[in-house]
Amino acid sequence: MAWKIARWRRRNRLWRSFLVARLLFRTLWVVYRERQRVMRARARGDFSAHPDLEALRTVLREFRLTAVALGGLVIKLGQFLSARADLLPPEALAELAELQDEVPAERFEDIRAVIERELGAPLDDIFIAVERVPTGSASLGQVHRARLKDGRVVAVKVQRPGIHAIVRTDLGTLRFVLAVVRRLFPASSHFMDLSALFREFTRVVYTELDYVREGHSAEHFARIFADEADIVAPGVVWQHTTRRVLTLDWVDGIKVSHVETLDAAGVDRDAVARRLARAYFKQVLECGFFHADPHPGNIFVQPEAGGFGMRLAFVDFGMMGTITSRMRTRVRDCFVGIVQQDPGLVVRSLQELGFLGERANHEALEQAIGLLLAQFSALPLGKLREVDPGEVLGEIESLLYNQPLRLPAEFAFLGRMTAMLVGLCTTLSPKFNVVEVARPYARQFMYGSGLDSALRLLGVESVEQLGRGLLREGLSLARSFSALPHTLEHVLERAERGELRLIVESPYFDPDLRTGSNRRAARPLLSRPVPAWLPVTIAGIFALTLMVRRRGTSG
């Protein structure tokens, strides 16, 4: 009877919407209130002000308990918040950390019904056996170990019954709450783009609910590391996979966070941390496609596999991140700036990526980032926990105070992945220095082949992309030239009717600044000859346009 009442509470739309809205309003209000209180205190010069940890702990503990009771997207939100160290202090975030492993499982009878409905056959006709107790239970689905009729051991990932209706209800409630928050607290947009974040969160959730897409993501990940035998992903059993049921080869191994077991197996934990970091550098900086959920249950270490000493096996490809080629170029620039301790390059990259508002003081930001790089870049990750923030905050907070910093929505899940990865590497090897692992990549991006370096300077990834860009710009320019005669005719007609006025604003024509030197400086701007390359470039663009048009008509 108890489980029936709990399920009714989770699925009743009105009751659920009320509970979720109340929870979100209370949580966001306490976080916003504490942030604003500290900001106002520091505006008065009181840099000793800190948020009320007990108030934050209380509201986040309530969030965690309610999320576990409700399930669904509330757990996803809690997991996302647990990685937002820019919004909440670590002592408060600890209240949400348990959401990774605290999700209760659905009854096996309900899971059986989903499998049989999706695969169109009784369970006994597909599997020799299916374990009733799940090996993993997440907010949207759970995984059961099973054996197929051909003897293969597989992992069967099954969506929770009724999860689509729960997702629609929770997203509707979240949209309503964020709209109210934006109206009541407009200052909240200074540190988070709530609208863009909602759109990105919605996209990721619906992507996770498509298990066919997840299967293709697993295969894409495997292709990225096809030439590296120490990084593997499970194969997909497509004949037993639908949008709500995903069947994969079973993966054995040691959870990457089980350090005692790794030590007993003779695994070099520092080598695991370095390999894990290198795997993510390749995914983010080279491929622009990365596993965005590296919590300990999704990465296994397989000792002495294939003579390579150890192998990393990744599972759960529901949350995958993508980075466009333009974003990847800017991320690389920021990455190189950090490794080379060039705060100017870091700030310029952050500006291009959308992290800085229009009123950002670049000089102050460069000073703050320079101080951070000087203090922390050479420290192992494990030592960062021992650093007294007060030693550096006094210098940095005055520089960063009231700067319009924000987190672009497309980077929210990259930030979450980075925080989880840093936590894993620190657990594996407290002496691990990420900068040392990163330097070869920085040298590769800075001193690659001449062609690669030239393409990066132009902000493109390949000759094909450069060609497409030139063609696009050429066609745009050709359209502008074709419209030029009509535009000139229209201007001349207005001039003949006396309707045309020419307004020139320049210091050279300001009565207070008009001097002989200024007039002499202005003349070359008006009499400078046309560059020799301009007509050649225009002719080439027109020729290219004609060729494209002829191919189009002949095809």
MARVEX-709514 format. One record per residue (C-alpha): x negated, y negated, z negated. Coordinates in Angstrom, 2 decimals, always signed. Layout:
residues N
      px      py      pz
       X       Y       Z
...
This chain:
residues 555
      px      py      pz
   +0.00   +0.00   +0.00
   -2.84   -2.40   -0.84
   -4.38   -2.09   +2.62
   -0.98   -2.81   +4.22
   -0.63   -6.04   +2.23
   -4.21   -7.06   +3.13
   -3.58   -6.36   +6.82
   -0.31   -8.35   +6.74
   -2.12  -11.32   +5.22
   -4.83  -11.15   +7.90
   -2.37  -10.97  +10.81
   +0.59  -13.14   +9.75
   +0.00  -16.24  +11.88
   +1.59  -18.93   +9.69
   +0.11  -17.66   +6.45
   -3.29  -17.14   +8.04
   -3.31  -20.60   +9.67
   -2.50  -22.20   +6.31
   -5.30  -20.35   +4.51
   -7.89  -21.02   +7.22
   -6.99  -24.73   +7.52
   -7.12  -25.22   +3.75
  -10.48  -23.45   +3.57
  -12.00  -25.46   +6.44
  -10.72  -28.82   +5.19
  -12.06  -28.21   +1.70
  -15.45  -26.94   +2.93
  -16.01  -29.71   +5.48
  -14.90  -32.38   +3.01
  -17.37  -31.28   +0.30
  -20.24  -31.00   +2.81
  -19.40  -34.42   +4.32
  -18.93  -36.05   +0.89
  -22.30  -34.84   -0.42
  -24.10  -35.81   +2.77
  -22.64  -39.32   +2.76
  -23.38  -39.80   -0.94
  -27.04  -38.95   -0.42
  -27.25  -41.12   +2.72
  -25.81  -44.13   +0.88
  -28.23  -43.64   -2.02
  -31.20  -43.48   +0.31
  -29.97  -46.58   +2.11
  -30.45  -48.37   -1.21
  -34.00  -47.01   -1.41
  -33.20  -44.18   -3.85
  -35.00  -41.25   -2.20
  -34.60  -39.10   -5.30
  -30.90  -38.56   -4.52
  -29.91  -34.96   -3.73
  -26.59  -33.23   -3.00
  -24.65  -31.64   -5.84
  -25.82  -28.03   -5.49
  -23.21  -26.65   -7.86
  -20.36  -28.24   -5.86
  -21.79  -26.87   -2.61
  -22.34  -23.42   -4.09
  -18.77  -23.33   -5.39
  -17.14  -24.28   -2.08
  -19.36  -21.93   -0.05
  -18.72  -19.05   -2.47
  -14.99  -19.66   -1.99
  -15.56  -19.75   +1.77
  -17.39  -16.41   +1.68
  -14.77  -14.63   -0.42
  -11.89  -15.96   +1.68
  -13.71  -15.10   +4.93
  -14.23  -11.50   +3.81
  -10.54  -11.23   +2.88
   -9.32  -12.76   +6.17
  -11.92  -11.34   +8.57
  -11.98  -12.51  +12.19
  -13.52  -15.80  +13.23
  -13.79  -17.14   +9.69
  -16.68  -14.71   +9.16
  -18.26  -15.90  +12.42
  -18.04  -19.49  +11.20
  -19.62  -18.54   +7.89
  -22.46  -16.74   +9.65
  -23.01  -19.80  +11.82
  -23.05  -22.14   +8.81
  -25.50  -19.85   +7.04
  -28.14  -20.82   +9.62
  -27.48  -24.58   +9.50
  -30.31  -25.66   +7.22
  -29.99  -29.15   +8.73
  -26.56  -29.53   +7.08
  -26.92  -27.62   +3.81
  -29.77  -26.97   +1.34
  -31.15  -23.39   +1.20
  -29.89  -22.86   -2.37
  -26.31  -23.39   -1.17
  -26.74  -21.44   +2.08
  -27.66  -18.37   +0.03
  -23.96  -18.05   -0.84
  -23.19  -17.29   +2.83
  -26.12  -14.96   +3.51
  -24.18  -11.87   +2.36
  -21.64  -12.36   +5.16
  -24.03  -10.43   +7.41
  -23.30   -7.13   +5.62
  -20.12   -7.70   +3.64
  -17.44   -7.09   +6.31
  -14.96   -4.36   +5.31
  -14.25   -1.60   +7.86
  -10.91   -0.84   +9.51
   -9.16   +2.47   +8.83
  -10.37   +5.26  +11.13
   -6.78   +6.06  +12.18
   -6.46   +2.56  +13.64
   -9.86   +2.84  +15.36
   -8.89   +6.22  +16.85
   -5.75   +4.66  +18.33
   -7.79   +1.92  +20.03
  -10.29   +4.43  +21.50
   -7.60   +6.76  +22.84
   -5.59   +3.89  +24.33
   -8.61   +2.34  +26.03
  -10.20   +5.57  +27.34
   -6.87   +7.14  +28.26
   -7.46  +10.51  +26.60
   -7.32  +12.16  +23.16
  -10.45  +11.73  +21.09
  -11.17  +15.47  +21.10
  -11.18  +15.55  +24.91
  -14.05  +13.00  +25.05
  -16.20  +13.69  +21.99
  -17.34  +16.80  +20.17
  -17.26  +14.75  +16.96
  -16.89  +11.14  +15.81
  -18.05  +10.08  +12.35
  -15.15   +8.57  +10.41
  -17.33   +6.18   +8.38
  -18.76   +3.43  +10.62
  -22.51   +2.89  +10.76
  -21.93   -0.85  +11.14
  -18.96   -3.15  +10.63
  -18.85   -6.69  +12.03
  -16.23   -9.43  +12.21
  -14.88   -8.46  +15.64
  -15.61   -4.74  +15.81
  -17.34   -1.75  +14.26
  -19.65   +1.05  +15.41
  -19.19   +4.82  +14.96
  -21.76   +7.53  +15.66
  -20.43  +10.24  +17.97
  -21.47  +13.17  +20.17
  -20.25  +13.48  +23.76
  -19.17  +16.77  +25.37
  -22.53  +16.97  +27.15
  -24.33  +16.85  +23.78
  -25.63  +13.27  +23.93
  -25.50  +11.28  +20.69
  -23.95   +7.86  +21.27
  -22.83   +4.73  +19.45
  -19.18   +3.84  +20.06
  -18.41   +0.17  +19.46
  -14.69   -0.48  +19.02
  -12.86   -3.78  +18.64
  -10.73   -4.26  +15.57
   -7.00   -3.74  +16.15
   -5.16   -7.02  +16.76
   -8.40   -9.03  +16.90
   -7.36  -10.99  +20.03
   -4.29  -12.40  +18.28
   -6.39  -13.25  +15.23
   -8.96  -15.02  +17.42
   -6.27  -17.12  +19.13
   -4.79  -18.11  +15.77
   -8.15  -19.00  +14.23
   -9.31  -21.01  +17.25
   -6.06  -22.98  +17.26
   -6.44  -23.74  +13.57
  -10.10  -24.69  +14.02
   -9.24  -27.04  +16.89
   -6.61  -28.76  +14.74
   -8.94  -29.13  +11.75
  -11.81  -30.55  +13.83
   -9.48  -33.04  +15.51
   -8.32  -34.30  +12.09
  -11.91  -34.46  +10.81
  -13.04  -36.48  +13.83
  -10.18  -38.96  +13.27
  -10.58  -39.31   +9.50
  -14.40  -39.19   +9.40
  -15.74  -40.64  +12.66
  -19.24  -40.83  +11.15
  -19.38  -37.00  +11.26
  -20.07  -37.23  +15.01
  -23.45  -38.80  +14.23
  -24.90  -35.45  +13.13
  -22.75  -32.97  +15.07
  -20.77  -33.10  +18.32
  -17.67  -31.29  +17.02
  -15.84  -31.16  +20.37
  -18.79  -29.71  +22.25
  -19.51  -27.32  +19.38
  -15.92  -26.04  +19.48
  -16.13  -25.45  +23.23
  -19.42  -23.57  +22.88
  -18.13  -21.52  +19.94
  -14.98  -20.58  +21.88
  -17.03  -19.53  +24.91
  -19.32  -17.35  +22.81
  -16.44  -15.68  +20.95
  -14.54  -14.72  +24.10
  -17.80  -13.49  +25.63
  -18.29  -11.23  +22.60
  -14.79   -9.82  +23.06
  -15.65   -8.57  +26.57
  -17.54   -5.31  +26.06
  -18.05   -4.81  +29.81
  -20.00   -8.07  +29.85
  -21.94   -6.90  +26.80
  -22.89   -3.72  +28.66
  -24.23   -5.77  +31.57
  -26.14   -7.98  +29.09
  -27.79   -4.89  +27.60
  -28.91   -3.82  +31.07
  -30.17   -7.34  +31.86
  -32.20   -7.35  +28.63
  -33.66   -3.95  +29.53
  -34.70   -5.25  +32.97
  -36.51   -8.22  +31.38
  -38.74   -5.79  +29.45
  -38.80   -3.01  +32.05
  -42.61   -3.27  +32.34
  -43.18   -3.36  +28.56
  -42.70   +0.07  +27.04
  -42.73   -1.20  +23.45
  -39.45   -3.16  +23.84
  -36.34   -1.09  +24.60
  -32.55   -1.32  +24.72
  -29.96   +1.49  +24.72
  -28.46   +2.69  +27.98
  -24.76   +2.11  +28.69
  -22.38   +5.07  +29.16
  -20.12   +3.34  +31.69
  -17.59   +6.18  +32.11
  -16.59   +5.67  +28.46
  -16.72   +1.84  +28.39
  -13.89   -0.70  +28.72
  -13.38   -4.31  +27.63
  -12.54   -3.10  +24.09
  -14.68   +0.06  +23.76
  -18.43   +0.18  +24.47
  -20.39   +3.45  +24.46
  -24.19   +3.26  +24.26
  -27.03   +5.71  +23.74
  -27.73   +6.16  +20.05
  -30.83   +4.35  +18.71
  -32.80   +5.75  +15.79
  -35.42   +3.81  +13.87
  -36.28   +1.81  +10.77
  -34.46   -1.46  +10.18
  -36.95   -4.22  +10.79
  -36.32   -5.69   +7.32
  -36.98   -2.42   +5.41
  -40.58   -3.29   +4.56
  -41.08   -0.43   +2.08
  -40.05   +2.16   +4.68
  -42.27   +0.51   +7.30
  -45.21   +0.61   +4.90
  -44.57   +4.28   +4.11
  -44.54   +5.04   +7.85
  -47.90   +3.28   +8.27
  -46.52   +0.49  +10.46
  -48.55   -2.72  +10.72
  -45.93   -5.29   +9.71
  -48.03   -8.22  +10.93
  -48.20   -6.58  +14.38
  -44.40   -6.15  +14.33
  -43.91   -9.84  +13.51
  -46.28  -10.91  +16.31
  -44.57   -8.62  +18.83
  -41.15   -9.82  +17.80
  -42.17  -13.46  +18.21
  -43.75  -12.80  +21.62
  -40.59  -11.02  +22.76
  -38.53  -14.11  +21.94
  -41.03  -16.50  +23.53
  -40.61  -14.53  +26.75
  -36.81  -14.47  +26.52
  -36.40  -18.19  +25.77
  -39.30  -19.85  +27.58
  -39.68  -17.61  +30.63
  -36.29  -16.01  +31.29
  -33.76  -18.40  +29.75
  -31.72  -15.40  +28.53
  -32.12  -14.29  +24.93
  -30.70  -12.02  +22.25
  -29.03  -14.59  +19.98
  -28.26  -12.39  +16.96
  -31.56  -11.00  +15.60
  -30.33  -10.06  +12.14
  -32.01   -6.98  +10.57
  -29.24   -4.57  +11.59
  -29.81   -5.30  +15.27
  -33.55   -4.59  +15.54
  -35.18   -1.23  +14.76
  -38.82   -0.20  +14.59
  -39.68   +3.22  +16.09
  -43.13   +4.27  +14.80
  -45.55   +6.15  +17.07
  -43.19   +6.06  +20.04
  -44.78   +7.01  +23.35
  -48.32   +6.49  +22.10
  -47.86   +2.73  +21.64
  -48.13   +2.74  +17.84
  -44.62   +1.37  +17.46
  -41.70   +0.26  +19.55
  -38.97   -2.36  +18.94
  -35.43   -1.30  +19.83
  -32.76   -4.00  +20.14
  -29.02   -3.30  +19.81
  -25.80   -5.37  +19.88
  -25.86   -7.62  +22.93
  -22.53   -9.35  +22.31
  -24.11  -12.73  +21.44
  -26.56  -13.65  +24.20
  -27.84  -17.17  +24.78
  -28.65  -18.81  +28.09
  -30.80  -21.85  +28.87
  -30.69  -23.63  +32.22
  -33.94  -24.18  +34.14
  -33.89  -27.91  +33.32
  -33.34  -27.24  +29.61
  -36.04  -24.56  +29.68
  -38.53  -27.03  +31.14
  -37.81  -29.53  +28.35
  -37.93  -26.81  +25.68
  -41.34  -25.80  +27.04
  -42.51  -29.42  +26.83
  -41.35  -29.64  +23.22
  -43.00  -26.30  +22.50
  -46.31  -27.47  +23.99
  -46.07  -30.74  +22.05
  -45.71  -28.85  +18.76
  -48.58  -26.47  +19.50
  -50.85  -29.30  +20.68
  -49.67  -31.61  +17.86
  -48.50  -34.28  +20.32
  -45.55  -36.04  +18.58
  -44.96  -38.32  +21.58
  -44.31  -35.33  +23.86
  -42.03  -33.77  +21.23
  -39.93  -36.95  +20.92
  -39.66  -37.40  +24.70
  -38.54  -33.79  +25.07
  -35.95  -34.14  +22.30
  -34.62  -37.27  +24.02
  -34.25  -35.41  +27.34
  -32.52  -32.50  +25.60
  -29.94  -34.77  +23.96
  -31.10  -34.53  +20.34
  -31.57  -38.29  +19.99
  -28.90  -40.97  +20.18
  -29.20  -44.18  +22.18
  -30.29  -46.21  +19.13
  -33.08  -43.85  +18.08
  -36.33  -45.50  +17.06
  -38.90  -43.46  +19.00
  -41.87  -44.97  +17.20
  -40.49  -44.04  +13.78
  -39.62  -40.54  +14.99
  -43.12  -40.04  +16.38
  -44.60  -41.04  +13.03
  -42.30  -38.65  +11.15
  -42.96  -35.72  +13.51
  -46.68  -36.46  +13.44
  -46.66  -36.23   +9.64
  -44.71  -32.96   +9.75
  -47.05  -31.42  +12.31
  -50.12  -32.48  +10.36
  -48.72  -31.05   +7.11
  -47.18  -27.77   +8.27
  -48.46  -26.63  +11.67
  -51.44  -24.69  +10.29
  -49.55  -23.08   +7.40
  -48.34  -19.46   +7.55
  -44.56  -19.14   +7.46
  -44.65  -17.56   +4.02
  -46.55  -20.53   +2.58
  -43.88  -23.00   +3.71
  -41.68  -21.86   +0.83
  -44.39  -22.88   -1.63
  -44.75  -26.43   -0.33
  -43.25  -29.12   -2.56
  -40.94  -31.13   -0.25
  -41.41  -34.18   -2.45
  -45.03  -34.46   -1.30
  -43.93  -35.19   +2.25
  -40.35  -36.41   +2.00
  -41.33  -39.74   +0.48
  -43.23  -40.64   +3.65
  -40.91  -39.01   +6.16
  -37.41  -39.75   +4.88
  -37.92  -43.49   +5.09
  -38.85  -43.03   +8.75
  -35.98  -40.65   +9.59
  -33.28  -42.39   +7.55
  -30.29  -43.51   +9.62
  -31.78  -42.21  +12.87
  -28.99  -41.02  +15.24
  -30.09  -37.37  +15.35
  -27.61  -34.77  +16.59
  -27.52  -31.12  +17.60
  -26.31  -30.53  +21.18
  -23.72  -27.76  +21.23
  -25.65  -25.62  +23.69
  -28.52  -25.46  +21.18
  -26.43  -24.51  +18.14
  -26.85  -20.77  +18.72
  -30.48  -21.16  +19.77
  -31.02  -22.85  +16.39
  -29.25  -20.01  +14.63
  -31.40  -17.45  +16.43
  -34.58  -19.36  +15.57
  -33.69  -19.55  +11.88
  -32.96  -15.82  +11.73
  -36.16  -14.98  +13.63
  -38.28  -17.11  +11.30
  -36.68  -15.34   +8.34
  -37.48  -11.91   +9.82
  -41.09  -12.79  +10.62
  -41.58  -14.22   +7.13
  -40.16  -11.06   +5.55
  -42.41   -8.86   +7.67
  -45.59  -10.87   +7.20
  -45.82  -13.83   +4.78
  -49.24  -14.67   +6.33
  -47.84  -14.75   +9.85
  -48.74  -18.00  +11.70
  -46.35  -18.64  +14.55
  -48.56  -21.36  +16.07
  -51.38  -18.87  +16.64
  -48.99  -16.55  +18.50
  -47.60  -19.50  +20.47
  -50.91  -20.94  +21.71
  -51.37  -18.52  +24.64
  -47.92  -19.50  +25.93
  -48.75  -23.18  +25.58
  -51.97  -22.70  +27.54
  -50.06  -20.75  +30.18
  -47.57  -23.60  +30.64
  -50.26  -26.28  +30.60
  -52.98  -24.62  +32.69
  -51.09  -22.28  +34.98
  -51.64  -22.06  +38.73
  -51.77  -25.30  +40.69
  -48.42  -24.63  +42.36
  -46.73  -23.70  +39.06
  -48.11  -26.82  +37.38
  -46.91  -29.03  +40.23
  -43.45  -27.50  +40.12
  -43.25  -28.02  +36.36
  -44.22  -31.67  +36.80
  -41.27  -31.98  +39.20
  -38.99  -30.30  +36.64
  -38.19  -27.22  +38.77
  -38.88  -23.52  +38.37
  -39.57  -22.39  +41.95
  -40.16  -23.49  +45.53
  -36.63  -22.34  +46.38
  -35.16  -24.58  +43.68
  -37.27  -27.50  +44.92
  -36.04  -26.87  +48.47
  -32.42  -26.79  +47.36
  -32.90  -30.04  +45.47
  -34.53  -31.76  +48.45
  -31.76  -30.56  +50.75
  -29.09  -31.79  +48.35
  -30.72  -35.20  +48.00
  -31.32  -35.37  +51.75
  -27.68  -34.71  +52.55
  -26.62  -37.32  +49.99
  -28.99  -39.87  +51.53
  -27.80  -39.00  +55.04
  -24.18  -39.59  +54.01
  -25.19  -42.95  +52.56
  -26.94  -43.94  +55.82
  -23.94  -42.84  +57.91
  -21.69  -45.12  +55.83
  -24.12  -48.05  +56.06
  -22.82  -49.64  +59.32
  -19.25  -49.76  +58.02
  -20.44  -51.25  +54.71
  -22.52  -53.92  +56.46
  -19.59  -54.81  +58.72
  -17.34  -55.23  +55.68
  -19.93  -57.46  +53.96
  -20.35  -59.68  +57.05
  -16.57  -60.09  +57.39
  -16.35  -61.26  +53.77
  -19.28  -63.64  +54.35
  -17.53  -65.16  +57.40
  -14.37  -65.73  +55.33
  -16.41  -67.40  +52.59
  -15.49  -64.68  +50.05
  -19.04  -63.50  +49.40
  -21.08  -64.75  +46.44
  -24.67  -63.78  +45.69
  -25.68  -63.83  +42.02
  -29.36  -63.42  +41.22
  -30.53  -62.95  +37.64
  -34.30  -63.11  +37.24
  -36.77  -64.87  +34.96
  -38.37  -66.26  +38.10
  -35.26  -68.42  +38.69
  -34.67  -69.43  +35.06
  -35.19  -73.23  +34.79
  -36.98  -72.76  +31.46
  -39.38  -70.16  +32.85
  -39.82  -71.38  +36.41
  -43.51  -72.09  +36.89
  -45.87  -72.11  +39.78
  -47.35  -68.80  +38.74
  -43.94  -67.20  +38.53
  -42.98  -68.42  +41.99
  -46.24  -67.10  +43.41
  -45.65  -63.75  +41.68
  -42.18  -63.49  +43.20
  -43.25  -63.88  +46.83
  -44.97  -60.51  +47.27
  -41.81  -58.75  +46.05
  -39.89  -60.26  +48.96
  -42.59  -60.07  +51.62
  -44.14  -56.66  +50.81
  -44.34  -54.51  +54.01
  -42.33  -51.30  +54.30
  -44.42  -48.28  +53.18
  -45.61  -46.15  +56.08
  -44.18  -42.97  +54.55
  -40.61  -44.28  +54.36
  -39.57  -44.02  +58.06
  -41.28  -40.62  +58.35
  -39.40  -39.33  +55.29
  -36.06  -40.67  +56.59
  -36.68  -39.09  +60.00
  -37.50  -35.77  +58.37
  -34.35  -35.86  +56.27
  -32.19  -36.59  +59.33
  -33.88  -33.76  +61.25
  -33.27  -31.36  +58.37
  -29.64  -32.46  +58.19
  -29.12  -31.89  +61.92
  -30.68  -28.42  +61.67
  -28.34  -27.48  +58.82
  -25.31  -28.77  +60.74
  -26.31  -26.86  +63.89
  -26.77  -23.64  +61.92
  -23.37  -24.18  +60.35
  -21.65  -24.71  +63.71
  -23.51  -21.89  +65.45
  -22.65  -19.48  +62.58
